[in-house]
Amino acid sequence: MLSPEQMQLIHEGTCKLLSQTGVKVTHERIAEMLISRGAQRKGERILIPQNMVEDALEKTAKSIRFDAPDPSYGFTVKAIENQMKFGTGGQALYVVDRTSDGWSRRPAGTDDLKQIIACCDQLKHVDFITRPVECDVSEDRMDVEKAKLFQNYCSKPMNLANLVKVDRLDEVIKIIGNPAYISFIVCLVSSPLVMDSFSGDKLIALLEKDIPVAISSCPQGGSTAPFSEVGELLQLNAELLFGYVVANIIRPGAKILYRGIPITSNLYTDGSPRWCQPESIRRVSLAAQLCRFYNLPCCGTAGVSDEAEPSAQGISEKVLSWAYVAASGAQYINSALGMLQQVMSVSFYQYVIDDIALGIVKEKLRACPFQEISQIALKAAAEVLDYFGVAVDEQIESELAARVKYIENPLEPYNEEYINEQLAILEKAVISSKSSTVFMMTARKGLREGYLYRGNRVEAPLNLSRVTEWLQRAGFV
């Protein structure tokens, strides 16, 4: 969706942001490492020159291997290759169960983690398993109890997501048995442009053991980032490229995945994240395309429904998200199955629904590699909805087409003048220490111009009989 020239402008704007505004770093060891390599200190902020960014991009690993207890599930992500590897994700607090009256939500716990790992280990289109919920144990025991469950029930590559206690890492590796089976996610920078010191400790510990890490940034346009698509992409890219600089100082050739999740805040209501609405699907797809522009292994995020329970609307959101994020170049796609309610909930039913739907989406993408992605996405959405008993009439077709049109069409210019305007907003937000106020004040123009998609819902009952049969046969309901 962006030309090479537009992505180069984003890169140059990102480097300007890092060199002139920089990142707040309170982790003294990392600050000293950066300064020793050419960065400058300006108060609590560290300014990163462009040559440090480009040196890190050149050094970082372009190929990352993910092994598994069952060798047939292992795979390698190569920056230059197009792939579609989908996995679970999230740190959900709740499980949504089906009842005779509809759906109910309850707190998630250790037994749910065990059952979800075992369930996803059987699903055909789950290529790796990221920790979906946490154990209901003390924080000190969280890492080791999680590792025990993965070791007992997972035969696929294991992404343990967040390392809660750095001093538990050796024990986790010992429990798993082979460090080549595991990877992690580290949110090194809190938006906007503030490095988290504890995450710095985690990154050092993981990279010293040569463990793959997805460096993650998830700003929300309008609250923790500019409401502007261009501005949010600049900030996101700066936060992630800062992570690459740090990682490749810690360990040259670090095994790092670029995980950019620039979504929007619902400024019409409570400011909640809009994970799977058209403008967020577009922005996350742009992040994936930008990652591939750099020739880096790409960890995408797709399929996190904003719905509270399985629904036709949720299926529509997920299919468009998977299709566009994969087509934009994401290779290792996290949080792709089971997620509901903006990462707050998961559901056994949704895992199976998503596995079936992903099979259809992958088939469409592989069968028609030269067809317009809009047509692939629309056909896949219609076929998935039909599979679950939804008659795709003219009204539903029109709504799906409107969402696709919104995903594909930019509302802002990608030129040097506009990028400089966004850089000025970012600098003002960061230096003032009142970033959310600045971002919300500058969001009014975007609200008037329709930055938040406001279409119709896809309303229809689902036929989940085949999903229920699978879950009953497998012993999960």
C-alpha positions as a printed Julia matrix, in Angstrom:
477×3 Matrix{Float64}:
   0.0     0.0    0.0
   3.08    2.26   0.25
   5.62    2.83  -2.49
   9.35    2.33  -1.85
   9.74    6.12  -2.04
   7.09    6.65   0.64
   8.68    4.07   2.92
  12.07    5.74   2.46
  10.49    9.01   3.61
   9.12    7.24   6.7
  12.59    5.83   7.37
  14.23    9.24   7.08
  11.56   10.77   9.34
  12.09    7.97  11.86
  15.83    8.59  11.94
  15.2    12.31  12.43
  12.88   11.51  15.37
  15.48    9.26  16.98
  18.36   11.69  16.46
  16.55   14.91  17.47
  13.93   13.82  20.02
  15.31   10.44  21.05
  14.13    7.97  23.67
  13.92    8.43  27.44
  16.31    5.84  28.94
  16.65    5.33  32.69
  18.39    1.94  32.41
  21.93    3.17  33.08
  23.74    0.13  31.67
  21.88    0.39  28.35
  22.32    4.18  28.27
  26.09    3.77  28.71
  26.21    1.07  26.02
  24.41    3.39  23.6
  26.63    6.38  24.38
  29.77    4.28  23.96
  28.65    3.48  20.4
  27.94    7.06  19.36
  24.62    8.07  20.9
  24.29   11.34  22.82
  22.68   12.03  26.18
  20.26   14.96  26.47
  18.92   14.94  30.01
  17.14   11.61  30.46
  16.81   11.17  26.71
  19.25    9.35  24.46
  19.62   10.62  20.89
  20.42    7.93  18.32
  22.22    9.0   15.12
  21.12    7.53  11.81
  24.34    5.57  11.3
  23.64    3.58  14.51
  20.18    2.67  13.21
  21.46    1.55   9.85
  24.33   -0.38  11.4
  21.86   -2.3   13.56
  19.59   -3.04  10.57
  22.57   -4.4    8.67
  23.84   -6.6   11.53
  20.61   -8.1   12.83
  19.7   -11.69  11.95
  17.84  -12.06   8.66
  16.93  -15.7    9.33
  15.46  -17.1   12.55
  14.87  -20.78  13.28
  11.97  -21.93  15.47
  12.42  -25.55  16.52
   9.83  -27.75  18.21
   9.63  -30.93  20.29
   8.08  -32.55  17.21
  10.66  -31.74  14.51
   8.0   -31.75  11.8
   6.58  -28.52  13.26
   9.86  -26.58  13.18
  10.29  -23.79  10.65
  12.64  -20.95   9.68
  11.56  -17.37   9.07
  13.75  -15.78   6.4
  13.49  -12.07   5.78
  13.56  -12.45   2.0
  10.85  -15.14   1.82
   7.08  -14.83   1.9
   5.54  -17.12   4.52
   2.36  -17.47   6.53
   2.91  -18.93   9.99
   0.02  -18.3   12.36
  -0.04  -18.67  16.12
  -2.07  -17.91  19.2
  -1.38  -15.03  21.54
  -2.56  -12.57  24.09
  -2.53  -12.36  27.85
  -6.27  -12.73  28.22
  -7.94  -12.44  31.59
 -11.15  -14.29  30.72
 -12.49  -17.38  28.97
 -15.78  -17.17  27.07
 -17.82  -20.4   27.3
 -20.94  -21.42  25.44
 -24.03  -22.04  27.57
 -27.63  -22.99  26.92
 -28.5   -19.29  27.12
 -25.71  -18.03  24.87
 -22.24  -17.09  26.11
 -20.74  -16.49  29.55
 -17.41  -15.06  30.65
 -15.28  -16.27  33.57
 -11.75  -15.62  34.88
  -8.99  -17.63  33.18
  -6.54  -19.79  35.13
  -3.98  -22.57  35.1
  -6.31  -25.31  33.94
  -7.46  -23.15  31.04
  -3.85  -22.61  29.96
  -3.28  -26.36  29.99
  -6.44  -27.06  28.0
  -5.84  -24.3   25.48
  -2.28  -25.48  24.78
  -3.54  -29.05  24.35
  -6.38  -27.89  22.08
  -4.18  -25.69  19.87
  -1.6   -28.46  19.62
  -4.24  -30.42  17.69
  -5.39  -27.61  15.4
  -4.07  -27.85  11.85
  -3.43  -24.16  11.18
  -1.75  -23.31  14.48
   1.94  -23.2   13.53
   3.22  -22.02  16.92
   1.67  -21.45  20.33
   1.99  -18.19  22.24
   0.89  -18.15  25.86
  -2.83  -17.23  25.7
  -3.64  -16.84  29.44
  -1.59  -16.82  32.61
  -1.49  -19.37  35.42
  -3.36  -18.42  38.61
  -0.22  -18.64  40.75
   2.02  -16.08  42.43
   4.07  -13.86  40.15
   7.24  -15.53  41.38
   6.01  -18.92  40.12
   4.37  -17.72  36.89
   7.25  -18.45  34.5
   8.06  -21.95  35.78
   4.44  -23.14  36.01
   3.81  -21.89  32.47
   6.95  -23.68  31.25
   5.8   -26.95  32.83
   2.5   -26.82  30.97
   4.19  -26.04  27.65
   6.67  -28.85  28.18
   3.88  -31.34  28.92
   1.29  -30.35  26.31
   2.99  -28.54  23.39
   4.74  -30.23  20.47
   5.01  -27.03  18.38
   7.34  -24.0   18.63
   6.66  -22.24  21.92
   6.41  -18.49  22.33
   6.29  -17.88  26.08
   5.53  -14.19  25.48
   6.32  -12.22  28.61
   9.15  -13.23  30.95
   7.85  -12.22  34.37
  11.01  -12.84  36.43
  14.43  -12.58  34.82
  16.01  -14.77  37.52
  13.68  -17.63  36.52
  14.97  -17.86  32.95
  17.53  -20.62  33.59
  14.87  -22.69  35.34
  12.44  -22.18  32.45
  15.05  -23.38  29.94
  15.82  -26.42  32.09
  12.12  -27.34  32.29
  11.58  -26.96  28.52
  14.69  -29.02  27.88
  15.92  -27.22  24.77
  16.19  -23.41  24.43
  15.74  -23.77  20.65
  12.03  -24.51  21.27
  11.25  -21.15  22.86
  10.99  -17.48  21.99
   9.67  -14.43  23.84
   8.05  -11.03  23.32
   9.53   -7.89  24.89
   7.8    -4.49  24.87
  11.02   -2.54  25.23
   9.58    0.94  24.74
   6.39    2.32  26.26
   4.66    4.71  23.93
   5.59    7.44  23.35
   9.35    6.86  23.28
  10.11    5.85  26.87
  12.23    2.76  27.44
  10.99    0.38  30.13
  13.96   -0.45  32.41
  12.67   -3.86  33.49
  12.11   -4.82  29.85
  15.71   -3.82  29.23
  16.82   -6.38  31.83
  14.7    -9.03  30.11
  16.07   -8.22  26.67
  19.65   -8.49  27.92
  19.0   -11.84  29.63
  17.25  -13.35  26.59
  19.73  -12.16  23.97
  22.71  -13.28  26.02
  21.27  -16.8   25.66
  20.65  -16.27  21.92
  16.87  -16.72  22.29
  14.64  -15.14  19.59
  12.72  -12.09  20.75
   9.85  -10.23  19.09
  10.39   -6.58  20.0
   6.87   -5.23  20.28
   5.31   -1.78  20.12
   1.56   -1.24  20.36
   0.72    2.46  20.4
  -2.88    3.66  20.2
  -3.48    6.49  17.79
  -5.17    9.35  19.62
  -4.01    8.43  23.13
  -0.42    7.12  23.24
   0.49    8.12  19.68
  -0.62   10.66  17.08
  -4.09   10.05  15.69
  -2.51   10.53  12.27
  -1.62    7.32  10.44
   1.66    8.84   9.31
   2.5    10.15  12.77
   1.71    6.86  14.47
   3.8     4.93  11.94
   6.75    7.27  12.56
   6.52    6.77  16.31
   6.06    3.02  16.08
   9.0     2.64  13.72
  11.22    4.76  15.97
  10.33    2.66  19.02
  11.07   -0.58  17.19
  14.27    0.56  15.47
  15.52    1.8   18.84
  15.0    -1.8   19.99
  17.11   -3.05  17.09
  19.92   -0.67  18.03
  19.87   -1.83  21.66
  19.59   -5.51  20.73
  22.51   -5.47  18.32
  24.73   -3.72  20.85
  23.87   -6.42  23.38
  24.45   -9.16  20.81
  25.49   -8.37  17.23
  23.35  -10.46  14.9
  20.55  -10.68  17.48
  17.54  -12.81  16.54
  14.91  -10.11  16.56
  11.42   -9.94  15.03
   9.78   -6.6   14.2
   6.34   -6.6   15.88
   4.48   -3.39  15.09
   0.85   -3.03  16.2
  -0.26    0.56  15.51
  -3.97    0.6   16.31
  -6.44    3.41  17.04
  -8.32    4.54  20.14
 -12.07    4.9   20.03
 -12.23    8.65  20.58
 -15.98    8.63  20.03
 -16.53    6.72  23.27
 -14.15    5.58  26.02
 -10.8     5.6   24.23
 -10.67    1.79  24.13
  -8.42    0.13  21.51
  -9.9    -0.7   18.1
  -7.85   -3.79  17.28
  -9.64   -5.11  14.22
 -11.42   -2.17  12.63
 -10.47   -1.16   9.08
  -8.2     1.76  10.02
  -6.26   -0.45  12.46
  -6.03   -3.32   9.95
  -4.59   -0.82   7.49
  -2.03    0.54   9.96
  -0.85   -2.89  11.13
  -0.52   -3.93   7.48
   1.58   -0.83   6.79
   3.86   -1.78   9.69
   4.35   -5.23   8.17
   5.15   -3.73   4.79
   7.64   -1.33   6.37
   9.34   -4.23   8.17
   9.8    -6.08   4.89
  11.14   -2.86   3.32
  13.98   -3.18   5.83
  14.5    -6.85   4.95
  13.72   -7.99   8.51
  11.84  -11.06   9.82
   8.31   -9.83  10.51
   6.09  -10.7   13.45
   2.61   -9.53  12.51
  -0.53   -9.38  14.62
  -3.9   -10.16  13.09
  -7.3   -11.51  14.06
  -7.78   -9.86  17.47
 -11.53   -9.34  17.34
 -13.19   -6.43  19.09
 -16.24   -8.63  19.7
 -17.0    -9.99  23.19
 -18.14  -13.39  21.88
 -18.02  -15.44  18.65
 -20.11  -13.69  15.98
 -20.48  -13.03  12.26
 -19.06   -9.55  12.85
 -16.0   -11.05  14.54
 -15.45  -13.52  11.71
 -15.58  -10.68   9.17
 -13.06   -8.63  11.14
 -10.68  -11.54  11.51
 -10.73  -12.66   7.86
  -9.95   -9.16   6.56
  -7.23   -8.74   9.16
  -5.52  -12.07   8.37
  -5.68  -11.49   4.62
  -4.27   -7.97   4.59
  -1.58   -8.47   7.24
  -0.34  -11.65   5.53
  -0.43  -10.04   2.07
   1.54   -7.07   3.4
   4.44   -9.32   4.3
   3.96  -10.52   7.89
   5.5   -13.98   8.26
   5.13  -14.99  11.9
   1.61  -13.83  12.75
   0.85  -13.66  16.45
  -2.49  -13.48  18.31
  -4.19  -14.88  15.22
  -6.54  -17.38  16.88
  -8.99  -17.4   19.75
  -8.83  -13.73  20.68
 -11.93  -11.74  21.61
 -12.79   -8.45  23.3
  -9.59   -6.59  22.4
  -7.23   -9.29  23.82
  -9.18   -9.46  27.07
 -10.83  -12.84  26.37
 -10.3   -16.16  24.59
 -12.72  -18.95  23.74
 -12.3   -22.62  22.87
 -15.05  -22.14  20.27
 -13.21  -19.2   18.76
  -9.97  -21.21  18.46
 -11.74  -23.83  16.35
 -13.69  -21.24  14.33
 -10.45  -19.42  13.58
  -8.6   -22.6   12.63
 -11.28  -23.46  10.07
 -11.41  -19.88   8.77
  -7.62  -19.6    8.53
  -7.54  -22.72   6.37
  -9.86  -21.02   3.9
  -7.9   -17.73   3.93
  -4.56  -19.49   3.4
  -6.01  -21.51   0.52
  -7.27  -18.34  -1.18
  -3.94  -16.53  -0.74
  -1.94  -19.46  -2.11
  -4.29  -20.28  -4.98
  -4.47  -16.73  -6.35
  -1.07  -15.1   -5.76
  -1.51  -12.54  -8.54
  -5.12  -11.6   -7.82
  -5.91   -8.3   -6.12
  -5.9    -8.78  -2.35
  -9.28   -7.02  -2.16
 -10.87   -9.81  -4.22
  -9.12  -12.55  -2.24
 -10.24  -11.02   1.06
 -13.85  -10.61  -0.06
 -14.08  -14.15  -1.43
 -12.5   -15.6    1.7
 -14.86  -13.66   3.98
 -17.91  -14.81   2.03
 -16.77  -18.44   2.04
 -16.01  -18.44   5.78
 -19.33  -16.83   6.66
 -21.15  -19.34   4.46
 -19.32  -22.22   6.2
 -20.83  -21.06   9.49
 -24.33  -20.69   8.11
 -24.4   -16.99   7.23
 -26.09  -16.2    3.92
 -23.95  -13.45   2.39
 -26.57  -11.14   0.92
 -26.17   -7.81  -0.86
 -26.12   -5.88   2.43
 -23.26   -7.95   3.88
 -21.35   -7.81   0.59
 -21.69   -4.03   0.58
 -20.39   -3.72   4.14
 -17.41   -6.0    3.49
 -16.58   -4.05   0.32
 -16.77   -0.75   2.25
 -14.31   -2.09   4.85
 -11.91   -3.27   2.16
 -12.08    0.11   0.4
 -11.27    1.87   3.67
  -8.29   -0.44   4.33
  -6.81    0.25   0.91
  -7.31    4.0    0.55
  -5.07    6.5    2.41
  -6.54    9.58   4.05
  -3.21   11.38   4.45
  -0.3    12.39   2.22
   3.08   10.68   2.52
   5.4    13.57   1.74
   8.24   15.38   3.49
   6.16   18.38   4.54
   3.46   16.3    6.21
   6.03   14.04   7.88
   7.72   17.11   9.36
   4.36   18.3   10.71
   3.91   14.96  12.49
   7.46   15.04  13.83
   6.73   18.45  15.37
   3.63   17.04  17.09
   5.63   14.09  18.4
   8.39   16.3   19.74
   5.87   18.56  21.48
   4.08   15.56  23.01
   7.26   13.94  24.28
   9.02   17.06  25.59
   5.89   18.42  27.31
   5.36   15.17  29.28
   1.65   15.59  28.48
   1.6    13.37  25.43
  -1.98   12.11  25.7
  -3.29   15.68  25.92
  -1.28   16.73  22.85
  -2.38   13.69  20.86
  -6.05   14.15  21.75
  -5.96   17.9   21.0
  -4.52   17.21  17.55
  -7.02   14.39  16.88
  -9.98   16.66  16.12
  -9.07   17.1   12.47
  -8.78   13.32  12.05
 -12.19   12.75  13.63
 -13.76   15.25  11.23
 -12.07   13.54   8.27
 -13.19   10.03   9.2
 -10.03    8.43  10.57
 -12.21    6.01  12.55
 -14.29    3.75  10.32
 -18.01    3.94  11.14
 -19.79    1.31   9.07
 -22.51   -1.19   9.74
 -22.25   -4.42  11.69
 -22.48   -7.84  10.04
 -25.38   -9.31  11.98
 -26.41  -12.95  11.53
 -26.62  -16.07  13.71
 -23.82  -18.64  13.42
 -24.2   -22.37  12.92
 -21.53  -23.81  15.2
 -22.63  -27.44  15.13
 -19.41  -28.65  13.48
 -17.33  -26.67  15.97
 -19.22  -28.21  18.87
 -18.74  -31.68  17.42
 -14.98  -31.17  17.12
 -14.66  -29.85  20.68
 -16.76  -32.7   22.08
 -14.83  -35.31  20.14
 -11.53  -33.86  21.35
 -12.79  -33.61  24.93
 -12.62  -29.85  25.4
 -16.31  -29.24  26.15
